Amino acid sequence: MSTTTRRILLSLSALALILATIVILRPDQAVTKADAATDYQQLQKFSRVMQIVKQAYVKETTDEQLIDGALSGMLAGLDPHSTYLDKEMFKQMTVDTTGEFGGLGIEISKAEGGIRIVSPIEDTPADRAGIKAGDLILKINDKLARDMSLPEAVKMMRGKPGTSIVLTIFRKGADAPLKVKIVRAVIKVKSVKGDVLAQGYAYLRITQFQERTASLLKAQIDDLRKRAGGKLLGAVLDLRNNPGGLLNQAVKVSDLFLEKGNIVSTKSRAGKNLSFDAQPGDALNGVPLVVLINNGSASASEIVSGALQDHHRAVLVGTKSFGKGSVQSVIPLNDGTAIKVTTALYYTPSGRSIQATGIEPDIEAPLIIHKDGDGKEVKMTSVSERDLKGHFDNASKVAPNKASAGGEKASAEMEKRLKVDTQLQRALDLLKGLHAIAQQG
């Protein structure tokens, strides 16, 4: 037996003894001698395989390569979101939550047959190239995605800004796989956006939950209120194609709209169960709120949607969300690497888990894309009586009954968007209806 193998065996044996000691301190999970013997046998098996590979594999390998590969395989076999992060990946993950990184701009998960796109991030190369939530990556350049781990796929897709990559994707409804060329760029994700949706109505958009999302959202609400003359009549919170992000920011965003009650709770097999409650204060002062969701709304987006839906604070419009109801913990290791492992499931205030089921909107509203005979997208324009040749003029001197609204009108960009975004149209119509009912009361 080589010195290296003997050293590994001793280290693994010591680890087994430490683990056994820790578990013994927990009476509810006592380990029998048979269990300890089985653990030791498995560690011996691991060491034996490692020794064989080092001696017989066609290419020379290092201990670091083999152990990294073993850890990667161990975590990838648990669930789609647990993974081993090498030094480069761990460093990049830290950068990601601050809102700037290099790559394509997509959130991915492992799936049968390839890599599933959870959501393209708005205003990124992938989004501009037409990548959609639910697309299945079959190939990255000429390599099969089904043979890659998530970290390997991420490494291939990230690279020097200005360089290109070709993704072969399968899209439901398409006749054949699509090849999409994307030019990498430095991804600067603007977490929060806002605009005037209509006179008196605010449009709020969260693309990703980052370190300062809640405070940026509050500032955006305050700005739009000023632009509305000091009073908002309603707001749309757009969480479509938002892949999630930081749990604490999802809690803070939910708290902006809730006066009291539970926001979310987590339950784990080991460790402390957590529960987060709202504090008094509603940033919108109780005016109607509509939340837009779709299949690309995942994780932190679903926490916010679920909390606002359960407390009847908002009406959810769109299509069913992604269904990621699990919580991952990132645990740094002492060599600059880390593991991301699923440690808990989260539950909405009513006690429901949306893991693998998603959140159903209160009003189902698929995004309808109108196309002409050549298959090109077209904007829909409305026709009214006054557009008809020879129409009668209105001789009445009574002004039409309009809801009182002050401040700015919708921007040109928002007017343009409303002509093609059918889900946003439904949301605005609903807000106006809710306001009209409130005025009648």
N, C-alpha and C positions, 0 to 999 in steps of 0.2 A: 504494500500500500504506500502511495507517494506521501511526501510530507504535507503537500497542499491538501490532499484528500483527508488525511488524518486530522489536519487542523480544522477543516470544514465539519468533519464528524464530531469533533470535540465541541465546536461552537454550537452546532445544532443540538447536541445532547444537553449542553448547558442551557440553551433556550428552552428545551423541553422541560427541564427541571424548574426553571424560573416560572414558566407558564403553569406547571403543576402546583407550585407553591402559591401562586396568585389565586388559582381556583380553589385551593384548599381553604383559603381565607373566606370563601363564600360558601356557607353551609348549604345553600339552596341549589348549588351546582357541584356537588361532591364528585370527585373523579375516582373510579374504582381502579384497582391494580390492573385489571384487564384493559381498561381504557388507556392507561399510561403505557402499557406494553404495546398496544396497537399503535399509539402515537410514535413510539420509538421505532417500531418496525417500518412505519411509513417514512420517517426521517432517514433511516438506513437505506431504504429503497431509493429515495431521492439522491442520496450521496452516491449510491452504486451506479445509477443511471448517469449522473454527472461525470463519474470516473470513466465510464465506458465511452461517452461522447468525446471526452477530452483525449482519450487514447486512440479511438478508432474512427472518428469523424474525418471525412475526406479533407476538410480544411482545419487549420489550427484555430482553436477558440480560446477565449480567456474566461476566467472565473466570473468576471463582471458581466460578460455577454450572456453566459448561461444563466446566471442568477437573475439578471434583468429580464431575460426571456421567460424564466419560470414564474417570476412575480407578475409579469404582464399577462401570461396565460391564466394564472390563478385568479386574478381579479376579473379578467374578461369573461371567465366562465360563470361568474356570479349573476350579473344582470347587465343590461346595456349601458348603465351609467357608472359602474365601478371600473376603475382603470388604474394602472401604474403610470406615474409621471416621472420620466427621466429628468435630468437636470434642466435641459432646454425647455421641455414641456411645462415643468413646474414654474420656471421663471416667466414663461409666456402667459401662463394662467394668471399670475399676479398682475401682469401688465393689462390683461384683458378687462379686468374689473374697473380699471381707471378710464377706459373708453378709447384707447388708441393702441392699435397693433397692426401688423402686416398680414395680408392674406386676401381671401375672396369675400368674406363677410357672410358666412353661413354657420348655423348651429346644426350639428349632426349627431346621430346616434347609430349604433350598430343594428343591423337588420338582416334577416335571412336573404341571402343572395347579393348583399352589397352594403352600402352605407346610406341610411335614410336621412334626408334633409328635413329637420324639424322646422326650420324657418330660415329664409334669407333675411338678413338684416337690412333695413331700409337705407337707401342711398349708398349702397356699396356695389362693387363690381358684379357680384353674383345677382343682386337685385336688378341692376340695370341690364344684365344679360338675359333676364327672363326666367331665372331659376325660381321654382315655386315650392312651397311647403308640400311635403309628401313625395317629392321626386326621389327616385332610388338611383344612387350612383352605382353604375355597373363597372365602369372603368375610370381610372385616373390616369390620363395619358394612355399608355398601352398596358397598364397593369390592372389585373382584376381586383376590384374593391372587396369582393367576398373573402379574399385571402388575407386581408389586412386587419390589424387591430385599429381601434380608433386613433391612438397616438400616431401610428404609422400613416394613417390617412391624413391626419392633420399636418404632419411633417411634410408630406408630399404636396399638399395644397398651399402651404405657406411658403413664401420665398421672397426673392428680391423684387421690390416694386418695379413695375414696367415689364416684367417677364410674363409670359402667357402659359396657360395650362388648358388642356382639353378634357372636359368631363363627358363621358357617355352616360346618359341617364334614361331611365324608363319612367314614363309619365302615364298615369292611368288615362285611358281614352285615346292615346296616341297610337298610330298604326305601326310604328317601328321606333326603336331606340333613337334618341336625339343626341347629336354631338354639339356641345356648346363650348366655344372658345372664350375664356375669361382672362383678362389681363389683371395681374395682381397689383394691389395698391396698398398704401398705408391706410389702414381703416381707422377713421376718426368717427366714432359713433356718438352722435348727439343724442343723449338719452331722452331729453324732453323737448317737445315742440308745441307751439300754440298758434292759433289764428282766430280771427272773427269768423264764425260759421255763418251767421246771419245777424241782423241788427239785434243786439241783446243776448246773443247765444255764443258760447265759447266752444272752441275745438281744442282739445288737449290730447296730445299724442305721446305715449311712452314707447320707445323703440327697444329699450333694454333696461333692466334694473341695475344701476351702477351705484357707486359710493354716495353720490349727492342727488340722486333722482328725486327723493321726496322734497328736499329744500328747493330744487329747481322747479318742481311742479307747483309748489306753493307760490313761488315768485311769478310764475307764468299766470296763475289764477288771478293774483293781485293786479298784474299788468292788464289782463283782459277785462277785469272789472272796471278799471280806470277808463279803458277805451270804450266801455259800454256806458259811460256817463255815471259810474258809481254803483250800478246795479245790474246783475246778471239775471236773465230769465230762465236760463237752463244751460247745461253743458253736455258735451259728448266726450267720453274718455275712450280713446282708440287704443286697444291692446292687440289688434290684429298683427299676426306675424311677429309677436314679441316672444322670444324664446325663453325669457325669464332672467335670472341673475341672482342678486343677493336677497336672501330671506328677510333680513332686517329692513331692507328698503321696501319690500312688499308690505310688510307690517306697517311701516310709517306712511306709505301711500294710502293704504286702507284707512288708517287712523285719521287722515285728512278729511274724510267724508263721514266718519261715524262719531256719534256722541258718546256711545257706551257699548259694552258687550264684548264678547270674545271675537277675535279676528281669525286666529288659527291656532291649532294645537298640534304637537308632534308626539308620536309614541314610538319608542324603540325597545328592542329586546334587552339591550344592556345600556346602562346610563340613565340619565334623568329625562323624564318626559317634560315637555315644555308647553306653556300656554301663554298667549299674548292677548292682551285686552286693550280696547280703545280708551282714550282719554277724552274728556269733554272738549267740544269745539269742532265745528264743521266749516271747512274753508269755503264752501259754497253757500253757507247759511240756509241750507235745507232746500234750495231750488232743485227742480227735477234733474236727474242725471241718467244718461244712457251710456252703457258700456258696450263697445263693439268687440267681438271676439270671433276667431275662426280656428281652423285646424292648426294654424301656426302659433296659436297662443298657448304657451306651456309654462309649467312650473310656477314661478313667482306671479305670472299673469293670471294663473288659475287661482292662486291664493287670494288675490285682490278681487277677482270676479266672483269667487265663491262667497267671500265675506260680504260683499255688497249685495249679492243676490239673497243670501240667507237672512240678512237684516232688512230686506225690502227697501234698501236705500237707492238702488239703481235697477233699471230694466236692462236686461242683457239682450242684445240684438246681434244676429249673425248666424254662424254655424258652430257645431260642437267643437270644443277645444281639444287639444292634443292628448291630455290624460296622463301627465307626469305628476304623480302624487307622492313622490319619494324625495327624501332629503339626503344629500351627500355631504360627508365631512371630508375635508382635505387634511391629511395628517402628514406633516413634514418628517422626513427621516434625517439621520445625522450626517448624511453624505451629500445633501443638496437635492436629493430626489424626494418624492412624496407619493402617497397613495390617496386616491379619491374613492371612498367606499360608501355605499348606501347604508345609512345607520338608522333611518327612521322613516315612517310614513306620516304625512300631515293630514289633518282633518279640518273641514270647514266648521263654522260655528254650530251647524245643526248636527255635527257628528258624522258626516258622510266623507268617505274617502273617494277621490276621483281617479285613483290609480287605474290606468288602462281603460277607464270608462269616459273620462272627460266631463266637462260641464256643459249641460244642455242650455242653450239660450232660451230666454222667455219667449222671444219672437224669432222664429226661424226665418232667415233672410239670406239666401245664397247670393253671391256676387254674380250679377248677370252682365255678360259682356256682349254687346251688340256688334254684329259683323255684317259687312256688305257681301255682295255676290262673289267677290274675289277673296273673301276671308279676312279682310282688313277690318280692324276695330273702327267703329264710327261713333260719334257723339250723337246722342238723341236730343232732338229739339222738340219743344212743345208747340202746338198750334191752338190758338183760341179764336173766339168770335171776331175779335178786332183785326185778326190777320186775314179774314175772308174779304174778298172784293165785294164792294157794295153793302157792307154792314151798316146798320143803323147806329148813329151816335147816341150816347146816353144823355138824355135831356134832364135827368134828375139833378137837383141842386144839393141833395143830401150826400154828405161825404160817406164813403164806405166805412164800415165798422172794423177798425184795425186794433190789434193788441198794442198796448203802449210799449214802446221800446226806444231806448236812446242810444247815443254813441255811434260808433262807426258801423258801416255796412260791411258785408263780406268783401274780402280782398279779391282782386282779379284772379289770383291763383286759386283761391277757394271756390270761386264761381266756376272756374274751369274744371276743378276736381269734382264738384257736385254734379256736373253734367255726365260724368262717366262712372262715378262711384255710387251704385244703387244702394248699397248698405248704408252709406252715410246719408243718402237721401231719406231712407226709411227712419233713421235715427233723428234727423232734424224734424221730419213730419210728426214723429211721436212726441218730441219735446214741445213742439208748438201745440199739439193736442192736449198734453198734460197741463201746459200753462193756461190754455183756454178754459179747461175744466176748473182749475184752481181759481181763475178770475170769476167764474160763474158762482162758485161757492161763496 
